[in-house]
Structures are given as structure tokens and as C-alpha cells.
Amino acid sequence: MSGNFSYAVKFQTRKTLALHVLDDGTIEVRAPRSMSQKHIVQFVEQKSTWVEKTRERQLHRKRWQTAVQPGAAMWFLGKPRQLEVLQSQQPAVLCSDETIAVSTRDQWNLPQLSRQLNEWYRDQAQQIFSERLLLVCQRFPGILAAPELRLRKMRRRWGSCSRGGRVTLNIELVKLPLSMIDYVIAHELCHLFEFNHGRKFYALLEHVMPDWKQREIVLKQF
């Protein structure tokens, strides 16, 4: 027990200590088999502030990552919209300012409903991310053409950039405001010039997006 949380210790064949906040909110410490209990306790106490912030962030994330079911709040571009489910022989998804209406053959088949909604989110993400990528690229004089874009679901990252110049974005990002999408894209594009998070990287990010710090603070709430 440390602070306001308890934790489990898992001894492994490893050289360093690692602290993980799991998806269900439990805390797990992964330690070398020879590590003393005193050393582990000190390590956890030093990380207590990080643990509390991470758990709070996960709790907030659960609020906008609700289960797919009729009446649930489905987030899209930074706004919750009530999920309406309609029975129809013609599957479709229509989004308005207040609702996301899904027409499906079996309105009580929740797995099928979830798949249909996820396909819609992916389609929307592909279109919106491609458009925003082109716009944000214009902030970089050294980028003559938009890099290759890939989409995937990621548990712990909003985006990544490979050394080959390919940008990958988390599909879940389409649930966030456009300002957050643009920030993540700008962050990854900076890696085309600086493949690290050093002084030059942040100088470039500051140049292309002067308010990036404010955007990053908001993004950490999701």
C-alpha cells in the first residue's frame, strides 16, 4: 500500500523496476527477483504522483469511451452524441450535432452494432485525418508532399512516425476535437525532421504550432 492506492508486485527475470497502471485501474509493479521490498516501496512512493494522475486520466477516458448500446454517449470530434439505433434492411450511419443514428438489420445485436459503428469511425477517421494532414503539412515549408498515412487502434499512443516517414494515427483520435487531431499530426510531422524529443524538436513544434503546450494539456485529459 502506498498513499491512496494499493499495488501488486510481480517478480520477473528483469534488471529494472517498472510501474504499470492497468486498464482496470489496478497498479502493478514488475521487479527483478532479487529486488528488496524496501527498494520497491521507495520506488512506488517516488512515482505516487504519476500514478494518481494516470489513474485520473484513465477514469476520464472511460467517460468518453462508453460501451456501444442504444442511448449511450458516443464521442465524435470532441462532442458526445446520443446513439440511436434503428431497425432497417439498409445499414447506415448518420451523424448530427446531437445524435449518431445507426440503421441496422438487428437492433439488439450489440456485437454487430459495435462492428458497424467501428467501421463508420474508421471511415470518418480516414477522411478527416487525410484532410487535416494536408492542412497541417502546409505549416512545414520543408514538406513538399503529405507522408503516407496509416490508421490503427492503439492503447497508449495517439500517433507515431516511422523512420521511413510513415505517419500512423490512432483511430480513437477521431473522437477528439479537431484542435487535438491537428496537434497530434503536427507532433508526428516534426519527427520527419527530428526523430527525438530534443531541443530542436520542440523549437520546430513551437514554430509551426505556437500554442502546442495548451493543446498538449487538453490532450492529456483524454
C-alpha positions as CSV (number, residue, x, y, z in Angstrom):
1,M,0.0,0.0,0.0
2,S,1.3,3.5,-0.9
3,G,-0.6,6.8,-0.5
4,N,-4.2,6.3,-1.5
5,F,-3.6,3.1,-3.6
6,S,-2.5,-0.4,-3.2
7,Y,-0.4,-2.4,-5.7
8,A,0.7,-5.9,-6.6
9,V,4.3,-6.9,-7.1
10,K,5.2,-9.3,-9.9
11,F,8.7,-10.6,-9.7
12,Q,10.3,-11.4,-13.1
13,T,13.6,-12.1,-14.8
14,R,14.5,-8.5,-15.5
15,K,17.0,-5.9,-14.5
16,T,14.9,-2.8,-13.7
17,L,11.7,-1.8,-11.9
18,A,8.6,-0.9,-13.8
19,L,5.3,0.5,-12.7
20,H,2.1,0.0,-14.7
21,V,-1.4,1.3,-14.3
22,L,-3.6,-1.4,-15.9
23,D,-6.8,-0.7,-17.8
24,D,-8.9,-1.7,-14.8
25,G,-7.1,0.9,-12.6
26,T,-5.0,-1.6,-10.6
27,I,-1.4,-0.9,-10.0
28,E,1.3,-3.5,-10.8
29,V,5.0,-3.3,-10.0
30,R,7.3,-5.5,-12.1
31,A,10.5,-6.1,-10.3
32,P,13.7,-8.2,-10.5
33,R,13.6,-11.4,-8.5
34,S,16.4,-10.2,-6.2
35,M,14.9,-6.7,-5.5
36,S,14.3,-5.9,-1.8
37,Q,10.8,-4.9,-0.6
38,K,12.3,-1.7,0.8
39,H,13.6,-0.7,-2.6
40,I,10.2,-1.4,-4.2
41,V,8.3,0.7,-1.6
42,Q,10.7,3.6,-2.2
43,F,10.3,3.3,-5.9
44,V,6.5,3.3,-5.7
45,E,6.4,6.3,-3.3
46,Q,8.6,8.3,-5.7
47,K,6.1,7.5,-8.5
48,S,2.9,8.2,-6.5
49,T,2.1,11.5,-8.2
50,W,2.4,9.9,-11.6
51,V,0.2,7.0,-10.5
52,E,-2.6,9.3,-9.3
53,K,-2.5,11.4,-12.5
54,T,-2.5,8.3,-14.7
55,R,-5.5,6.8,-12.9
56,E,-7.4,10.1,-13.1
57,R,-6.7,10.2,-16.8
58,Q,-7.9,6.7,-17.3
59,L,-11.1,7.5,-15.4
60,H,-11.8,10.4,-17.6
61,R,-11.1,8.3,-20.7
62,K,-13.7,5.7,-19.6
63,R,-16.3,8.5,-19.5
64,W,-15.9,9.1,-23.2
65,Q,-15.1,5.5,-24.3
66,T,-18.5,4.2,-23.3
67,A,-19.9,0.8,-24.3
68,V,-21.8,0.6,-27.5
69,Q,-25.5,0.3,-26.7
70,P,-28.7,2.3,-27.5
71,G,-28.8,5.6,-25.7
72,A,-25.1,5.7,-24.9
73,A,-23.0,8.8,-25.4
74,M,-20.7,8.2,-28.5
75,W,-18.0,10.8,-28.9
76,F,-17.1,12.3,-32.3
77,L,-14.9,15.3,-32.9
78,G,-14.9,16.3,-29.3
79,K,-18.6,16.1,-28.6
80,P,-20.8,13.4,-27.1
81,R,-23.7,12.4,-29.3
82,Q,-26.5,10.0,-28.2
83,L,-26.5,6.7,-30.0
84,E,-29.8,6.0,-31.7
85,V,-30.4,2.5,-33.1
86,L,-33.0,2.0,-35.9
87,Q,-34.0,-1.3,-37.5
88,S,-33.7,-1.3,-41.3
89,Q,-32.7,-3.6,-44.1
90,Q,-30.3,-0.9,-45.3
91,P,-27.4,-0.5,-42.9
92,A,-26.4,3.1,-42.5
93,V,-24.9,5.6,-40.0
94,L,-26.0,9.3,-39.9
95,C,-24.3,11.8,-37.6
96,S,-25.9,15.1,-36.4
97,D,-24.9,17.6,-33.8
98,E,-26.8,15.7,-31.2
99,T,-27.0,12.1,-32.3
100,I,-25.3,9.3,-34.1
101,A,-28.1,7.2,-35.7
102,V,-27.3,3.7,-36.7
103,S,-29.7,1.8,-39.0
104,T,-29.1,-2.0,-38.7
105,R,-31.0,-5.2,-39.6
106,D,-31.0,-6.4,-35.9
107,Q,-31.1,-3.5,-33.4
108,W,-30.5,-5.9,-30.5
109,N,-27.4,-7.5,-31.9
110,L,-24.8,-5.4,-30.0
111,P,-21.7,-7.1,-31.4
112,Q,-22.9,-6.3,-34.9
113,L,-23.9,-2.8,-33.9
114,S,-20.4,-2.3,-32.5
115,R,-18.7,-3.5,-35.7
116,Q,-20.9,-1.3,-37.8
117,L,-20.1,1.8,-35.6
118,N,-16.4,1.0,-35.6
119,E,-16.4,0.8,-39.4
120,W,-18.1,4.2,-39.5
121,Y,-15.5,5.6,-37.1
122,R,-12.7,4.2,-39.3
123,D,-14.2,5.7,-42.5
124,Q,-14.6,9.1,-40.8
125,A,-11.1,8.9,-39.4
126,Q,-9.6,8.1,-42.8
127,Q,-11.3,11.1,-44.4
128,I,-10.8,13.6,-41.6
129,F,-7.2,12.7,-40.9
130,S,-6.3,12.8,-44.5
131,E,-7.8,16.3,-44.8
132,R,-6.1,17.6,-41.6
133,L,-2.8,16.1,-42.6
134,L,-2.8,18.1,-45.8
135,L,-3.6,21.3,-43.9
136,V,-1.0,20.8,-41.2
137,C,1.6,19.9,-43.7
138,Q,1.3,23.4,-45.1
139,R,2.8,24.7,-41.9
140,F,6.1,22.9,-42.7
141,P,8.0,24.6,-45.6
142,G,10.2,21.6,-45.8
143,I,7.3,19.1,-46.6
144,L,6.6,19.0,-50.3
145,A,4.0,16.2,-50.2
146,A,2.0,14.6,-47.4
147,P,3.6,11.5,-46.0
148,E,2.0,8.1,-46.1
149,L,-0.9,7.8,-43.6
150,R,-2.0,4.7,-41.7
151,L,-4.7,4.1,-39.2
152,R,-4.9,1.7,-36.4
153,K,-6.2,1.3,-32.8
154,M,-3.5,1.9,-30.2
155,R,-3.9,1.5,-26.5
156,R,-1.3,4.0,-25.2
157,R,-0.4,6.3,-28.1
158,W,-2.2,8.8,-30.2
159,G,0.2,8.6,-33.1
160,S,3.7,7.6,-34.3
161,C,6.1,8.4,-37.1
162,S,8.5,5.8,-38.6
163,R,12.0,6.5,-39.7
164,G,10.8,5.8,-43.2
165,G,8.4,8.8,-42.9
166,R,5.1,7.0,-42.4
167,V,2.6,8.6,-40.0
168,T,0.3,6.3,-38.1
169,L,-2.7,7.8,-36.2
170,N,-4.9,6.2,-33.6
171,I,-8.5,5.8,-34.9
172,E,-9.8,6.8,-31.5
173,L,-8.3,10.3,-32.2
174,V,-11.4,11.0,-34.4
175,K,-13.4,11.2,-31.1
176,L,-11.4,14.2,-30.0
177,P,-11.7,17.9,-31.1
178,L,-10.0,18.9,-34.4
179,S,-7.5,21.0,-32.4
180,M,-6.3,17.9,-30.8
181,I,-6.1,16.0,-34.1
182,D,-4.1,18.8,-35.6
183,Y,-1.7,18.8,-32.6
184,V,-1.0,15.1,-32.8
185,I,-0.4,15.4,-36.6
186,A,2.0,18.4,-36.1
187,H,3.8,16.5,-33.4
188,E,4.4,13.4,-35.6
189,L,5.3,15.6,-38.6
190,C,8.1,17.2,-36.5
191,H,9.6,13.7,-36.3
192,L,10.2,13.8,-40.0
193,F,12.9,16.4,-39.2
194,E,13.9,15.5,-35.6
195,F,13.5,11.8,-34.7
196,N,13.6,12.6,-30.9
197,H,12.2,14.9,-28.4
198,G,15.2,17.2,-28.1
199,R,15.6,21.0,-28.1
200,K,15.4,21.2,-31.9
201,F,12.2,19.1,-32.0
202,Y,10.4,21.4,-29.6
203,A,11.7,24.5,-31.3
204,L,10.2,23.3,-34.6
205,L,6.9,22.4,-32.9
206,E,6.8,25.9,-31.3
207,H,7.4,27.4,-34.8
208,V,4.6,25.5,-36.6
209,M,2.1,25.5,-33.6
210,P,2.9,28.2,-31.1
211,D,0.0,27.1,-28.8
212,W,1.1,23.4,-28.7
213,K,1.6,23.5,-24.9
214,Q,-2.0,24.4,-24.3
215,R,-3.2,21.7,-26.7
216,E,-1.0,19.1,-25.0
217,I,-2.5,20.0,-21.6
218,V,-6.0,19.4,-23.0
219,L,-4.9,16.2,-24.8
220,K,-3.6,14.7,-21.6
221,Q,-7.2,14.9,-20.2
222,F,-8.3,12.3,-22.7
